[in-house]
Amino acid sequence: MSVTIYGIDSEDYKARPDFTARRDGKGAWSATNSFSMLRTTWEESAREEFKKGVDITQLYPELNEYWSFLKLEEVDLQTQPGGWVQAQCTWGGWTETDYSEDEDVVYTLSGTRVERSILLHPLFIHETGLCEDLFLFIEAYHGLWTINPNKPFSHEEVTFQRTSDLSREWQITSTGGTSNQDQAYRDLLKWAEVIFKQGIRTYKAPTLQWTQEKSSAFGWKMEDLTYLGLSEHTINDNPPPGNPPHPPAAWWEWMKISMNQTLEAGRAIQSQTWELSPPNGFHRFQGEQMIGGKGIYNWELSDLEIKDEGE
Protein backbone atom coordinates (compact mmCIF):
# COMPACT_ATOMS: atom_id res chain seq x y z
CA MET A 1 0.00 0.00 0.00
CA SER A 2 1.27 3.46 -0.87
CA VAL A 3 0.92 6.69 1.06
CA THR A 4 0.94 10.33 0.03
CA ILE A 5 3.58 12.68 1.42
CA TYR A 6 3.51 16.42 0.70
CA GLY A 7 1.08 15.81 -2.17
CA ILE A 8 3.29 13.22 -3.88
CA ASP A 9 2.51 9.53 -3.85
CA SER A 10 5.33 7.52 -2.27
CA GLU A 11 5.63 5.52 -5.49
CA ASP A 12 5.62 8.57 -7.78
CA TYR A 13 7.78 11.54 -8.70
CA LYS A 14 6.84 15.13 -9.52
CA ALA A 15 8.43 17.69 -11.82
CA ARG A 16 9.50 20.92 -10.15
CA PRO A 17 8.65 24.30 -11.78
CA ASP A 18 12.24 24.99 -12.87
CA PHE A 19 12.25 23.97 -16.55
CA THR A 20 14.70 26.03 -18.64
CA ALA A 21 15.69 25.59 -22.29
CA ARG A 22 18.34 27.09 -24.56
CA ARG A 23 18.79 26.97 -28.33
CA ASP A 24 22.42 27.40 -29.44
CA GLY A 25 23.85 29.00 -32.56
CA LYS A 26 23.79 25.67 -34.44
CA GLY A 27 20.08 25.08 -33.88
CA ALA A 28 20.46 22.45 -31.13
CA TRP A 29 18.36 22.63 -27.97
CA SER A 30 19.52 21.91 -24.42
CA ALA A 31 17.30 22.01 -21.34
CA THR A 32 17.29 21.26 -17.62
CA ASN A 33 14.66 20.55 -15.01
CA SER A 34 14.33 18.54 -11.81
CA PHE A 35 12.02 16.00 -10.20
CA SER A 36 11.31 15.38 -6.51
CA MET A 37 10.72 11.91 -5.08
CA LEU A 38 11.47 9.69 -2.11
CA ARG A 39 14.86 8.06 -2.23
CA THR A 40 13.18 4.65 -2.04
CA THR A 41 11.05 5.59 -5.08
CA TRP A 42 14.19 6.16 -7.09
CA GLU A 43 15.86 3.01 -5.87
CA GLU A 44 12.84 0.74 -6.37
CA SER A 45 11.17 2.00 -9.55
CA ALA A 46 11.90 5.47 -10.91
CA ARG A 47 15.50 4.72 -11.91
CA GLU A 48 14.12 2.36 -14.57
CA GLU A 49 12.12 5.19 -16.13
CA PHE A 50 14.89 7.81 -16.20
CA LYS A 51 16.76 6.09 -19.02
CA LYS A 52 18.99 7.96 -21.43
CA GLY A 53 17.06 8.88 -24.57
CA VAL A 54 13.57 8.95 -23.05
CA ASP A 55 11.30 11.82 -24.19
CA ILE A 56 10.88 14.61 -21.68
CA THR A 57 7.10 14.53 -22.09
CA GLN A 58 7.06 10.90 -21.03
CA LEU A 59 8.42 11.86 -17.61
CA TYR A 60 6.91 15.34 -17.53
CA PRO A 61 3.43 15.01 -19.16
CA GLU A 62 2.39 18.48 -17.98
CA LEU A 63 4.90 19.96 -20.45
CA ASN A 64 3.58 20.98 -23.86
CA GLU A 65 3.90 18.29 -26.55
CA TYR A 66 6.08 20.67 -28.58
CA TRP A 67 9.03 19.74 -26.33
CA SER A 68 8.80 16.01 -27.06
CA PHE A 69 11.95 16.21 -29.22
CA LEU A 70 14.02 16.70 -26.04
CA LYS A 71 15.73 13.46 -24.95
CA LEU A 72 17.26 12.67 -21.58
CA GLU A 73 21.05 12.92 -21.55
CA GLU A 74 22.10 12.98 -17.88
CA VAL A 75 20.62 12.64 -14.38
CA ASP A 76 22.24 14.02 -11.24
CA LEU A 77 20.75 12.94 -7.88
CA GLN A 78 20.89 15.31 -4.92
CA THR A 79 19.93 14.12 -1.43
CA GLN A 80 17.32 16.22 0.40
CA PRO A 81 16.30 16.17 4.09
CA GLY A 82 13.65 13.65 5.15
CA GLY A 83 14.61 10.82 2.81
CA TRP A 84 13.92 12.79 -0.39
CA VAL A 85 16.03 13.13 -3.51
CA GLN A 86 16.00 15.65 -6.30
CA ALA A 87 16.78 14.34 -9.78
CA GLN A 88 18.46 17.08 -11.83
CA CYS A 89 17.93 16.19 -15.51
CA THR A 90 19.77 17.44 -18.58
CA TRP A 91 17.99 17.18 -21.93
CA GLY A 92 19.08 17.66 -25.52
CA GLY A 93 17.40 17.67 -28.88
CA TRP A 94 16.89 19.11 -32.32
CA THR A 95 13.74 19.91 -34.24
CA GLU A 96 13.38 20.69 -37.92
CA THR A 97 10.51 23.02 -37.04
CA ASP A 98 12.92 25.65 -35.67
CA TYR A 99 15.92 24.92 -37.89
CA SER A 100 17.09 27.48 -40.43
CA GLU A 101 19.98 26.76 -42.79
CA ASP A 102 20.76 30.49 -42.92
CA GLU A 103 20.69 31.13 -39.17
CA ASP A 104 21.73 27.89 -37.48
CA VAL A 105 25.03 27.11 -39.21
CA VAL A 106 28.37 28.44 -37.94
CA TYR A 107 31.27 28.97 -40.37
CA THR A 108 34.91 29.41 -39.35
CA LEU A 109 37.80 30.50 -41.58
CA SER A 110 41.36 29.73 -40.50
CA GLY A 111 44.64 30.39 -42.26
CA THR A 112 47.99 28.77 -41.57
CA ARG A 113 51.19 27.61 -43.26
CA VAL A 114 52.21 24.03 -43.97
CA GLU A 115 55.54 22.48 -44.97
CA ARG A 116 55.62 21.29 -48.60
CA SER A 117 58.27 20.01 -50.99
CA ILE A 118 59.91 22.77 -53.03
CA LEU A 119 58.97 20.72 -56.11
CA LEU A 120 55.34 21.59 -55.35
CA HIS A 121 55.97 25.32 -55.28
CA PRO A 122 53.56 26.93 -57.77
CA LEU A 123 56.39 28.89 -59.43
CA PHE A 124 58.55 25.77 -59.86
CA ILE A 125 55.66 23.93 -61.52
CA HIS A 126 54.83 26.91 -63.73
CA GLU A 127 58.40 27.75 -64.79
CA THR A 128 59.83 24.27 -65.42
CA GLY A 129 56.89 22.53 -67.06
CA LEU A 130 58.47 22.70 -70.56
CA CYS A 131 61.77 21.04 -69.54
CA GLU A 132 61.88 17.68 -71.30
CA ASP A 133 64.27 16.09 -68.80
CA LEU A 134 62.61 17.48 -65.70
CA PHE A 135 62.33 13.91 -64.41
CA LEU A 136 66.16 13.81 -64.10
CA PHE A 137 66.04 16.97 -61.99
CA ILE A 138 63.47 15.29 -59.75
CA GLU A 139 65.72 12.24 -59.49
CA ALA A 140 68.53 14.57 -58.38
CA TYR A 141 66.27 16.03 -55.74
CA HIS A 142 65.73 12.49 -54.42
CA GLY A 143 69.48 11.75 -54.36
CA LEU A 144 69.92 9.69 -57.53
CA TRP A 145 72.18 12.39 -59.01
CA THR A 146 74.76 14.59 -57.29
CA ILE A 147 76.48 17.84 -58.26
CA ASN A 148 79.86 17.35 -59.96
CA PRO A 149 82.17 19.49 -57.78
CA ASN A 150 84.85 19.66 -60.44
CA LYS A 151 82.71 21.52 -62.96
CA PRO A 152 81.10 24.99 -62.91
CA PHE A 153 77.87 25.56 -61.03
CA SER A 154 76.41 28.90 -62.10
CA HIS A 155 73.27 30.49 -63.47
CA GLU A 156 74.46 29.34 -66.91
CA GLU A 157 75.31 25.67 -66.32
CA VAL A 158 75.46 22.83 -63.81
CA THR A 159 76.62 19.24 -64.18
CA PHE A 160 75.26 16.25 -62.30
CA GLN A 161 76.81 12.81 -61.78
CA ARG A 162 74.84 9.59 -61.34
CA THR A 163 75.20 8.61 -57.68
CA SER A 164 75.53 4.92 -58.52
CA ASP A 165 77.94 5.55 -61.43
CA LEU A 166 79.95 8.80 -61.28
CA SER A 167 81.08 8.36 -64.89
CA ARG A 168 77.54 9.13 -66.07
CA GLU A 169 76.84 12.85 -66.36
CA TRP A 170 73.86 15.09 -67.11
CA GLN A 171 74.15 18.80 -67.72
CA ILE A 172 71.76 21.75 -67.64
CA THR A 173 72.89 24.72 -69.73
CA SER A 174 71.45 28.09 -70.62
CA THR A 175 71.49 28.57 -74.41
CA GLY A 176 70.55 32.24 -74.32
CA GLY A 177 67.68 31.55 -76.70
CA THR A 178 64.35 33.32 -76.58
CA SER A 179 61.93 30.41 -76.86
CA ASN A 180 59.67 29.38 -74.00
CA GLN A 181 61.71 26.18 -73.60
CA ASP A 182 64.98 28.15 -73.41
CA GLN A 183 63.45 30.27 -70.65
CA ALA A 184 62.28 27.12 -68.86
CA TYR A 185 65.86 25.81 -68.69
CA ARG A 186 67.13 29.15 -67.40
CA ASP A 187 64.48 28.90 -64.70
CA LEU A 188 65.52 25.31 -63.98
CA LEU A 189 69.07 26.54 -63.35
CA LYS A 190 67.65 29.13 -60.96
CA TRP A 191 65.84 26.37 -59.05
CA ALA A 192 68.97 24.19 -59.08
CA GLU A 193 70.80 26.95 -57.22
CA VAL A 194 67.93 27.27 -54.73
CA ILE A 195 67.78 23.52 -54.03
CA PHE A 196 71.35 22.24 -54.42
CA LYS A 197 73.44 25.30 -53.49
CA GLN A 198 71.22 27.08 -50.98
CA GLY A 199 69.81 23.82 -49.62
CA ILE A 200 66.16 24.89 -49.67
CA ARG A 201 64.14 21.71 -50.15
CA THR A 202 60.82 22.72 -48.63
CA TYR A 203 58.81 25.90 -48.35
CA LYS A 204 56.05 27.24 -46.10
CA ALA A 205 52.87 27.12 -48.14
CA PRO A 206 49.91 29.21 -47.03
CA THR A 207 46.62 27.37 -46.81
CA LEU A 208 43.06 28.20 -45.84
CA GLN A 209 40.55 25.96 -44.09
CA TRP A 210 36.79 26.52 -44.03
CA THR A 211 34.74 24.74 -41.34
CA GLN A 212 30.97 24.35 -41.18
CA GLU A 213 29.35 23.49 -37.84
CA LYS A 214 25.69 22.58 -37.48
CA SER A 215 23.28 20.19 -35.78
CA SER A 216 20.61 17.74 -36.91
CA ALA A 217 18.51 14.89 -35.62
CA PHE A 218 20.52 11.95 -37.00
CA GLY A 219 23.87 13.27 -38.22
CA TRP A 220 25.68 12.76 -41.50
CA LYS A 221 24.18 10.67 -44.27
CA MET A 222 26.09 8.27 -46.51
CA GLU A 223 26.08 10.68 -49.44
CA ASP A 224 27.74 13.34 -47.27
CA LEU A 225 30.89 11.18 -47.20
CA THR A 226 31.19 10.89 -51.00
CA TYR A 227 33.83 13.60 -51.44
CA LEU A 228 35.83 13.12 -48.26
CA GLY A 229 39.49 13.40 -49.34
CA LEU A 230 38.54 14.60 -52.83
CA SER A 231 38.23 17.93 -54.56
CA GLU A 232 34.58 18.81 -54.06
CA HIS A 233 34.12 22.50 -54.81
CA THR A 234 35.50 25.19 -57.09
CA ILE A 235 35.53 28.94 -56.52
CA ASN A 236 33.24 29.84 -59.41
CA ASP A 237 30.31 27.55 -60.13
CA ASN A 238 30.27 25.36 -57.02
CA PRO A 239 31.70 27.00 -53.86
CA PRO A 240 31.45 25.29 -50.45
CA PRO A 241 28.44 26.08 -48.23
CA GLY A 242 28.76 29.57 -46.83
CA ASN A 243 30.69 30.83 -49.88
CA PRO A 244 34.16 31.26 -48.25
CA PRO A 245 36.64 33.92 -49.41
CA HIS A 246 39.74 33.04 -51.41
CA PRO A 247 42.74 34.84 -52.95
CA PRO A 248 41.72 37.02 -55.92
CA ALA A 249 43.94 35.50 -58.63
CA ALA A 250 44.48 32.02 -60.15
CA TRP A 251 42.13 29.03 -60.10
CA TRP A 252 41.23 27.43 -56.76
CA GLU A 253 39.52 24.27 -55.53
CA TRP A 254 38.30 23.12 -52.12
CA MET A 255 38.87 19.59 -50.77
CA LYS A 256 36.87 18.13 -47.90
CA ILE A 257 39.58 17.01 -45.45
CA SER A 258 37.67 16.12 -42.27
CA MET A 259 34.24 15.35 -40.85
CA ASN A 260 33.20 15.06 -37.21
CA GLN A 261 30.03 14.10 -35.44
CA THR A 262 28.86 13.66 -31.85
CA LEU A 263 25.58 11.76 -31.80
CA GLU A 264 23.53 11.73 -28.61
CA ALA A 265 19.91 11.00 -27.91
CA GLY A 266 17.87 13.58 -29.75
CA ARG A 267 20.57 15.45 -31.67
CA ALA A 268 23.83 15.28 -33.58
CA ILE A 269 26.50 18.00 -33.42
CA GLN A 270 28.40 17.96 -36.72
CA SER A 271 31.26 19.70 -38.47
CA GLN A 272 33.08 19.37 -41.77
CA THR A 273 36.18 21.15 -43.05
CA TRP A 274 37.45 22.00 -46.53
CA GLU A 275 40.99 23.01 -47.45
CA LEU A 276 41.90 25.41 -50.25
CA SER A 277 44.09 24.04 -53.05
CA PRO A 278 47.41 25.51 -54.21
CA PRO A 279 47.07 28.04 -57.05
CA ASN A 280 45.54 26.46 -60.17
CA GLY A 281 43.98 23.58 -58.29
CA PHE A 282 45.07 20.17 -57.10
CA HIS A 283 47.09 17.60 -59.07
CA ARG A 284 46.10 16.78 -62.67
CA PHE A 285 47.17 13.78 -64.73
CA GLN A 286 49.26 14.41 -67.86
CA GLY A 287 47.13 15.85 -70.63
CA GLU A 288 44.17 16.68 -68.37
CA GLN A 289 42.73 20.17 -68.36
CA MET A 290 43.12 22.37 -65.30
CA ILE A 291 39.36 22.98 -65.12
CA GLY A 292 37.38 19.78 -65.08
CA GLY A 293 40.34 17.45 -65.61
CA LYS A 294 41.04 14.33 -63.56
CA GLY A 295 43.86 13.98 -61.04
CA ILE A 296 44.80 12.26 -57.80
CA TYR A 297 42.12 14.22 -55.93
CA ASN A 298 39.77 14.84 -58.86
CA TRP A 299 37.82 11.70 -59.65
CA GLU A 300 34.45 10.11 -58.91
CA LEU A 301 33.68 6.93 -57.01
CA SER A 302 31.85 5.80 -60.16
CA ASP A 303 35.30 5.56 -61.83
CA LEU A 304 35.90 2.46 -59.69
CA GLU A 305 32.83 0.62 -60.95
CA ILE A 306 33.52 -2.66 -62.76
CA LYS A 307 31.82 -2.75 -66.16
CA ASP A 308 30.80 -5.79 -68.16
CA GLU A 309 32.99 -6.59 -71.17
CA GLY A 310 30.02 -6.07 -73.47
CA GLU A 311 29.47 -2.48 -72.40
C-alpha positions as CSV (number, residue, x, y, z in Angstrom):
1,M,0.0,0.0,0.0
2,S,1.3,3.5,-0.9
3,V,0.9,6.7,1.1
4,T,0.9,10.3,0.0
5,I,3.6,12.7,1.4
6,Y,3.5,16.4,0.7
7,G,1.1,15.8,-2.2
8,I,3.3,13.2,-3.9
9,D,2.5,9.5,-3.9
10,S,5.3,7.5,-2.3
11,E,5.6,5.5,-5.5
12,D,5.6,8.6,-7.8
13,Y,7.8,11.5,-8.7
14,K,6.8,15.1,-9.5
15,A,8.4,17.7,-11.8
16,R,9.5,20.9,-10.1
17,P,8.7,24.3,-11.8
18,D,12.2,25.0,-12.9
19,F,12.3,24.0,-16.5
20,T,14.7,26.0,-18.6
21,A,15.7,25.6,-22.3
22,R,18.3,27.1,-24.6
23,R,18.8,27.0,-28.3
24,D,22.4,27.4,-29.4
25,G,23.9,29.0,-32.6
26,K,23.8,25.7,-34.4
27,G,20.1,25.1,-33.9
28,A,20.5,22.5,-31.1
29,W,18.4,22.6,-28.0
30,S,19.5,21.9,-24.4
31,A,17.3,22.0,-21.3
32,T,17.3,21.3,-17.6
33,N,14.7,20.6,-15.0
34,S,14.3,18.5,-11.8
35,F,12.0,16.0,-10.2
36,S,11.3,15.4,-6.5
37,M,10.7,11.9,-5.1
38,L,11.5,9.7,-2.1
39,R,14.9,8.1,-2.2
40,T,13.2,4.7,-2.0
41,T,11.0,5.6,-5.1
42,W,14.2,6.2,-7.1
43,E,15.9,3.0,-5.9
44,E,12.8,0.7,-6.4
45,S,11.2,2.0,-9.5
46,A,11.9,5.5,-10.9
47,R,15.5,4.7,-11.9
48,E,14.1,2.4,-14.6
49,E,12.1,5.2,-16.1
50,F,14.9,7.8,-16.2
51,K,16.8,6.1,-19.0
52,K,19.0,8.0,-21.4
53,G,17.1,8.9,-24.6
54,V,13.6,8.9,-23.1
55,D,11.3,11.8,-24.2
56,I,10.9,14.6,-21.7
57,T,7.1,14.5,-22.1
58,Q,7.1,10.9,-21.0
59,L,8.4,11.9,-17.6
60,Y,6.9,15.3,-17.5
61,P,3.4,15.0,-19.2
62,E,2.4,18.5,-18.0
63,L,4.9,20.0,-20.4
64,N,3.6,21.0,-23.9
65,E,3.9,18.3,-26.5
66,Y,6.1,20.7,-28.6
67,W,9.0,19.7,-26.3
68,S,8.8,16.0,-27.1
69,F,11.9,16.2,-29.2
70,L,14.0,16.7,-26.0
71,K,15.7,13.5,-25.0
72,L,17.3,12.7,-21.6
73,E,21.1,12.9,-21.5
74,E,22.1,13.0,-17.9
75,V,20.6,12.6,-14.4
76,D,22.2,14.0,-11.2
77,L,20.8,12.9,-7.9
78,Q,20.9,15.3,-4.9
79,T,19.9,14.1,-1.4
80,Q,17.3,16.2,0.4
81,P,16.3,16.2,4.1
82,G,13.7,13.7,5.1
83,G,14.6,10.8,2.8
84,W,13.9,12.8,-0.4
85,V,16.0,13.1,-3.5
86,Q,16.0,15.7,-6.3
87,A,16.8,14.3,-9.8
88,Q,18.5,17.1,-11.8
89,C,17.9,16.2,-15.5
90,T,19.8,17.4,-18.6
91,W,18.0,17.2,-21.9
92,G,19.1,17.7,-25.5
93,G,17.4,17.7,-28.9
94,W,16.9,19.1,-32.3
95,T,13.7,19.9,-34.2
96,E,13.4,20.7,-37.9
97,T,10.5,23.0,-37.0
98,D,12.9,25.7,-35.7
99,Y,15.9,24.9,-37.9
100,S,17.1,27.5,-40.4
101,E,20.0,26.8,-42.8
102,D,20.8,30.5,-42.9
103,E,20.7,31.1,-39.2
104,D,21.7,27.9,-37.5
105,V,25.0,27.1,-39.2
106,V,28.4,28.4,-37.9
107,Y,31.3,29.0,-40.4
108,T,34.9,29.4,-39.4
109,L,37.8,30.5,-41.6
110,S,41.4,29.7,-40.5
111,G,44.6,30.4,-42.3
112,T,48.0,28.8,-41.6
113,R,51.2,27.6,-43.3
114,V,52.2,24.0,-44.0
115,E,55.5,22.5,-45.0
116,R,55.6,21.3,-48.6
117,S,58.3,20.0,-51.0
118,I,59.9,22.8,-53.0
119,L,59.0,20.7,-56.1
120,L,55.3,21.6,-55.3
121,H,56.0,25.3,-55.3
122,P,53.6,26.9,-57.8
123,L,56.4,28.9,-59.4
124,F,58.5,25.8,-59.9
125,I,55.7,23.9,-61.5
126,H,54.8,26.9,-63.7
127,E,58.4,27.7,-64.8
128,T,59.8,24.3,-65.4
129,G,56.9,22.5,-67.1
130,L,58.5,22.7,-70.6
131,C,61.8,21.0,-69.5
132,E,61.9,17.7,-71.3
133,D,64.3,16.1,-68.8
134,L,62.6,17.5,-65.7
135,F,62.3,13.9,-64.4
136,L,66.2,13.8,-64.1
137,F,66.0,17.0,-62.0
138,I,63.5,15.3,-59.8
139,E,65.7,12.2,-59.5
140,A,68.5,14.6,-58.4
141,Y,66.3,16.0,-55.7
142,H,65.7,12.5,-54.4
143,G,69.5,11.8,-54.4
144,L,69.9,9.7,-57.5
145,W,72.2,12.4,-59.0
146,T,74.8,14.6,-57.3
147,I,76.5,17.8,-58.3
148,N,79.9,17.3,-60.0
149,P,82.2,19.5,-57.8
150,N,84.8,19.7,-60.4
151,K,82.7,21.5,-63.0
152,P,81.1,25.0,-62.9
153,F,77.9,25.6,-61.0
154,S,76.4,28.9,-62.1
155,H,73.3,30.5,-63.5
156,E,74.5,29.3,-66.9
157,E,75.3,25.7,-66.3
158,V,75.5,22.8,-63.8
159,T,76.6,19.2,-64.2
160,F,75.3,16.2,-62.3
161,Q,76.8,12.8,-61.8
162,R,74.8,9.6,-61.3
163,T,75.2,8.6,-57.7
164,S,75.5,4.9,-58.5
165,D,77.9,5.6,-61.4
166,L,79.9,8.8,-61.3
167,S,81.1,8.4,-64.9
168,R,77.5,9.1,-66.1
169,E,76.8,12.8,-66.4
170,W,73.9,15.1,-67.1
171,Q,74.2,18.8,-67.7
172,I,71.8,21.8,-67.6
173,T,72.9,24.7,-69.7
174,S,71.5,28.1,-70.6
175,T,71.5,28.6,-74.4
176,G,70.5,32.2,-74.3
177,G,67.7,31.6,-76.7
178,T,64.4,33.3,-76.6
179,S,61.9,30.4,-76.9
180,N,59.7,29.4,-74.0
181,Q,61.7,26.2,-73.6
182,D,65.0,28.1,-73.4
183,Q,63.4,30.3,-70.7
184,A,62.3,27.1,-68.9
185,Y,65.9,25.8,-68.7
186,R,67.1,29.2,-67.4
187,D,64.5,28.9,-64.7
188,L,65.5,25.3,-64.0
189,L,69.1,26.5,-63.3
190,K,67.6,29.1,-61.0
191,W,65.8,26.4,-59.0
192,A,69.0,24.2,-59.1
193,E,70.8,26.9,-57.2
194,V,67.9,27.3,-54.7
195,I,67.8,23.5,-54.0
196,F,71.3,22.2,-54.4
197,K,73.4,25.3,-53.5
198,Q,71.2,27.1,-51.0
199,G,69.8,23.8,-49.6
200,I,66.2,24.9,-49.7
201,R,64.1,21.7,-50.1
202,T,60.8,22.7,-48.6
203,Y,58.8,25.9,-48.3
204,K,56.1,27.2,-46.1
205,A,52.9,27.1,-48.1
206,P,49.9,29.2,-47.0
207,T,46.6,27.4,-46.8
208,L,43.1,28.2,-45.8
209,Q,40.5,26.0,-44.1
210,W,36.8,26.5,-44.0
211,T,34.7,24.7,-41.3
212,Q,31.0,24.3,-41.2
213,E,29.3,23.5,-37.8
214,K,25.7,22.6,-37.5
215,S,23.3,20.2,-35.8
216,S,20.6,17.7,-36.9
217,A,18.5,14.9,-35.6
218,F,20.5,11.9,-37.0
219,G,23.9,13.3,-38.2
220,W,25.7,12.8,-41.5
221,K,24.2,10.7,-44.3
222,M,26.1,8.3,-46.5
223,E,26.1,10.7,-49.4
224,D,27.7,13.3,-47.3
225,L,30.9,11.2,-47.2
226,T,31.2,10.9,-51.0
227,Y,33.8,13.6,-51.4
228,L,35.8,13.1,-48.3
229,G,39.5,13.4,-49.3
230,L,38.5,14.6,-52.8
231,S,38.2,17.9,-54.6
232,E,34.6,18.8,-54.1
233,H,34.1,22.5,-54.8
234,T,35.5,25.2,-57.1
235,I,35.5,28.9,-56.5
236,N,33.2,29.8,-59.4
237,D,30.3,27.6,-60.1
238,N,30.3,25.4,-57.0
239,P,31.7,27.0,-53.9
240,P,31.4,25.3,-50.4
241,P,28.4,26.1,-48.2
242,G,28.8,29.6,-46.8
243,N,30.7,30.8,-49.9
244,P,34.2,31.3,-48.3
245,P,36.6,33.9,-49.4
246,H,39.7,33.0,-51.4
247,P,42.7,34.8,-52.9
248,P,41.7,37.0,-55.9
249,A,43.9,35.5,-58.6
250,A,44.5,32.0,-60.1
251,W,42.1,29.0,-60.1
252,W,41.2,27.4,-56.8
253,E,39.5,24.3,-55.5
254,W,38.3,23.1,-52.1
255,M,38.9,19.6,-50.8
256,K,36.9,18.1,-47.9
257,I,39.6,17.0,-45.5
258,S,37.7,16.1,-42.3
259,M,34.2,15.3,-40.9
260,N,33.2,15.1,-37.2
261,Q,30.0,14.1,-35.4
262,T,28.9,13.7,-31.8
263,L,25.6,11.8,-31.8
264,E,23.5,11.7,-28.6
265,A,19.9,11.0,-27.9
266,G,17.9,13.6,-29.8
267,R,20.6,15.5,-31.7
268,A,23.8,15.3,-33.6
269,I,26.5,18.0,-33.4
270,Q,28.4,18.0,-36.7
271,S,31.3,19.7,-38.5
272,Q,33.1,19.4,-41.8
273,T,36.2,21.2,-43.1
274,W,37.4,22.0,-46.5
275,E,41.0,23.0,-47.4
276,L,41.9,25.4,-50.3
277,S,44.1,24.0,-53.0
278,P,47.4,25.5,-54.2
279,P,47.1,28.0,-57.0
280,N,45.5,26.5,-60.2
281,G,44.0,23.6,-58.3
282,F,45.1,20.2,-57.1
283,H,47.1,17.6,-59.1
284,R,46.1,16.8,-62.7
285,F,47.2,13.8,-64.7
286,Q,49.3,14.4,-67.9
287,G,47.1,15.9,-70.6
288,E,44.2,16.7,-68.4
289,Q,42.7,20.2,-68.4
290,M,43.1,22.4,-65.3
291,I,39.4,23.0,-65.1
292,G,37.4,19.8,-65.1
293,G,40.3,17.5,-65.6
294,K,41.0,14.3,-63.6
295,G,43.9,14.0,-61.0
296,I,44.8,12.3,-57.8
297,Y,42.1,14.2,-55.9
298,N,39.8,14.8,-58.9
299,W,37.8,11.7,-59.7
300,E,34.5,10.1,-58.9
301,L,33.7,6.9,-57.0
302,S,31.9,5.8,-60.2
303,D,35.3,5.6,-61.8
304,L,35.9,2.5,-59.7
305,E,32.8,0.6,-61.0
306,I,33.5,-2.7,-62.8
307,K,31.8,-2.7,-66.2
308,D,30.8,-5.8,-68.2
309,E,33.0,-6.6,-71.2
310,G,30.0,-6.1,-73.5
311,E,29.5,-2.5,-72.4
